[in-house]
């Protein structure tokens, strides 16, 4: 158990606190904890790379922590009415489709290597930026327009592009299975 992995586990434990803060209308707390989670993500990545502390566990935990955080925030903000539900459905559905594809790959004994594409990384950045903007606007009482619309459009395009690329790669990977 390395320091980066401990930091990542800490980020996972921040998820229920952020959700609680959003549903309790404690937006300042939600924004502050979101910032802490973001900083911890940068710190664990820096430590893992700089001090050669990368591990298989970390390679699994880090994206899990990112997805748990983003999916939870999007769902909470959608339920709270701060963002349109369609964007919540889009973001969450993408992750469900990717997880389902990985599970099916395992079931067919054809595990697929999970390596995020540039589009997927840009998608994560756009999702984080949109969530941060919405949380900041709610916490500090400012109007995020037009930046919220721009970021929501970017999240939409990148989410659809990302899931399409993942599914094409997955179908290519799975097409090598021989029929019995």
N, C-alpha and C positions, 0 to 999 in steps of 0.2 A: 504494500500500500504506500504509494508515493505521495508527496505533498500535492502535486497537481491533481491526483485522484481524490484526495481529501477535500481540496477546494471544490472540485466538481461535485462531489457528494453534498457539500454545503450548499452549492447552487441549486441542486435538486430539492434540498430541504427548504429553500426560500420560496418555492412554487406555491405551497399552500398559504404562506403568509401574504404573498401578492394577491392571490385569489380572494382571501379573506378581506384584505384591504379594499379591493375593488368593490366587492359585493356589500361591504359595509360603508361605502362612500368615503373611505379614508384615502383619497386620491394622492395626497402628499406622501403618505406612507407608501402607497403602491409605487409611486414614481421613485422614491428614495430607494426602496428595496430593489426595484428594477435596475436602477443605476448600480447598486452594489453587485447585483447578479452579472451585469455587463462587465464591470471592472474585474470581477472574479474570473470571468471567462477569459479576458485578456491576460490576466496574471497567470492562470493555470497553463494557458497555451504558451506564454513566454517561458515559464519555468521548465515546461516539458521539453521545449525545443532548445533553449539556451543551455540547460544543464543535462541534456540527454536523459530526461526522465520519462520519455515516451514509453507506453506499454500497450499491450493488447486491451487490457481493461480500460485504460484511458481512451483508446480509440473507439470503444463501445460506449463508455459513459458520457463523453463530451457531447456527441451529437444527441444522445438521449436526453441529457440535461437541457440542451438548447431547444429541442422539440417539446419537451414537457413544459418548459417555460413559455414558449411562444403559443403553443396550442391552448394552454390554460389561460393565458392572458387574452387571447383572441376570443375564447369562449366566454370568459367573464365579462369582457367589454361588450360582446354581442348581447349577452343576457341583460346586461345593465342598460343597453340601448345606446352606447357611445359609438358603436360602429355598426354598419349594416350587416344583417345576418348573412347575406349572400357571400360576403367576403370571409366570414367565419367558416361557412360551409365549404368554400373553395379551399381555404388554407388547411382546414382539418381533413377534408377529403383527400387532398394530395398526400398527406402523411399516412393516412389509413391505407391508401392504395399502395404506397411504397412498402409499408410494413407487411401488408397482405402478400405482395409479390415476393418479398424475402421469405416469408413463412412457406409459401407454395414452393419456392425453390428448395428450401430445406426438406420439405416433405417428399420431393422428388429426388432427394439426394443430389441436388445440383446447386449448392450454395452459390449465391452471386456475390461477387466482391463489391462492397459498398465504398465507392469513392465519389465524393461530391464533384460535380462538374462546375465549371465557372458560372454557368447560369444558376445552378443551385446555390452557390455561394453568394451571388448577387441577390438572389431571391431572399436568402436569409437576412442579408443586410437591409434590403427594402422592408421586409417584415418587421425587423427590429426598429428601423427608423420610423415606420408608421405607428407602431405600438408606442414608442417613446414620445412621438409628437402628440398622440391622442392623450396619453397619460399626463404629459406636461400641460397640455391645454386644460384638462380637467383639474389638475392640481393647482394651477396658477391662474385659472380663469381667463384665458385669452382665446381668441378665435383663431383656429389653425388654418383657415382658408387663405389662399388656394392650395397651400402645401399638402393638406390632407387629401384633397382630390387627386393631386399629382402623384403622391405616394401610393394612394389606393390603386390608381391606374397602373403604376409600376408593379405593385404587388400582384395585381391581377395578371398582367402580361407575363411576368417572370414565373409566377406559380404555374400557369398553364404551360409555359415553355418547359419549365423544369420537369413537371410530371410527364409531359409528352416525351422528353428525352429519356427519362428513366424507363418509361414503359417500352419505348422502342428498343433500348438496350436490353431490357429484361426479356422481351419477346425474341430477340436475336439469340440471347443466351439459352433460353428455354427451347428454342426450335431445334436444338441438337439432340433432344430426347427422342429415342427410338420408340416407335409404336410397337406394342406387343400383340 
